[in-house]
């Protein structure tokens, strides 16, 4: 059991150190929402994002503590929602109680879809926004290597 705790700590430390060199665009340091459009239909975009969010951010450690991903598709509303949230001994925390919580909402458009990434900590929201863009472009990497062109 202690090994799982060590692994959880290492994964979180690696994730945080990878984020250190990413900076938010100037003037947007306090933004907690980033929007992007894709030509992919909402279902396809939702499936890609849900799969990658689980692969990259889901970390469950000792006694079920860690972060989990909940994904819901609403075909009537033509939208999907993928949420990263903290899980502790007392169950799931409110998203606003964790600096790591993020939600990605995918909504159908006439052509393609719009993807909205929100959360509590601007830098983590922005990094997730960049990761979503790379996933939708065909990457399955959990890291975000470079900043987008300004």
N, C-alpha and C positions, 0 to 999 in steps of 0.2 A: 504494500500500500504506500509506503514511503516513496518508492520508486515512481509511482504515478504522480505524487505531489512534486517531486523533483522535475519530472518531465513537463508537467503543467507550468512550473516556474520558468523552465528553460524556453518553452514555446512562447510564453508571454514576454519574456525578456527579449527574445529574438524579434518578435513582432514590434515591440516598442523601439528597439534600436534601428530597425529598418525604416521606421517612420521619422527618425531624427533628421534625415537630410531632405525631407520633403517640406517645402514651404508653401503656405497659402498665397494666392495671388495678392499683390499689393492692394490694399483697400478692402479686402474681403476676409480679414483675419477673424472677424466675429461671426461670419456666416455659419449657419447651422443647416442650410439647405442648398443643394446643388442640383441643377436640372440639366438633362441632356436628352437629345432625340436620337432615335435609331430607325433604320429602315426595316428592322426585323419586326415581325408581328408580335403582339404582346405575349402570346403563349410561349413562343420560342425564346424571347428575351427573358421571360419569367423562369423558364426551365434552366437556362444557362446561369442566370444569377443565383437561383436557389441552390443549384448543384455546387457552384463555386463558393458561395457563402458558407455552406456546410463544410466543404473541403478545407477552406482556408481559416475560418473563424471559430468553428465549433470545437471547444476544448472542455471536456468534462473530467474533473479530477476526483480527488478523495471525497468520499461521501456524497458524490453528485455535484460538488461545487464546481463552478466554472462558467462557461458561456455556451448557450445553445442557440439553435436557429429554428425559427418557426416560419413555415412558408404556406401561404394560403392563396388559392386561385379562385376568383369569382367570375365564372363565365357569363353570368347574367349582367354584371357590371362591366365586363371585359377589362378586368384589371387583376393584378397580382400584388401580393405584399410579402416581403421577406424581411424578417426581423431578427436581429442579434440581441440577446438579452442575458442578463446575469442570473444564474441559478445558485442558490445557497442552501443552507440547511433548512431554512424556513420556506423554501420554494422559490419561485421566480420573483425578482425585484421589479419595482416600477422602472420603466426605461429612464426616467429622469434621475434616478438614484445611482446610475452607473455612468462613469465617464466613457465607457466603451460602447454603450448601446447605440445601435444604428438601425434604421428602417429604410428599405428600398421599396418604393412603390412603382409599379409598372402599369401604365394606362394605355389602352388602345387609342390610336389616332386613325384617321382615314387611310393614311399610308404610313405604316410602321407604328411606333409607339414612343411615348415619352417616359423617361426614367427619372424619378425624384429620390435623391438620397438625403435623409435627414438624421439628426442625432443630437447628442448632448455636447460633444466636444468638437469644435470646428475642424481641427487638424485631422482627427480620425474620420470625420464625415467626408472631408475632402479626399483623403487617401482612399476611402471606400469608393468614392465617386470616380477617381482615376482607375481603380481596379475594375470597376464595372465597365468602363469604356474599353479597357483592354480585353476583358472577357467577351464582350459583345463583338469585338474585332477578331475573335478566334483564339486568344491566348488562354491557357489554363494555369498560368502562373499566379501564385498568391502574392508575390512581391510587386511593387510598383517601382520600376527602374528609373524613369526620368519624368521630369515635369513636362506638361504639354507646352506647345509653342505659345508664346505670349503675343 
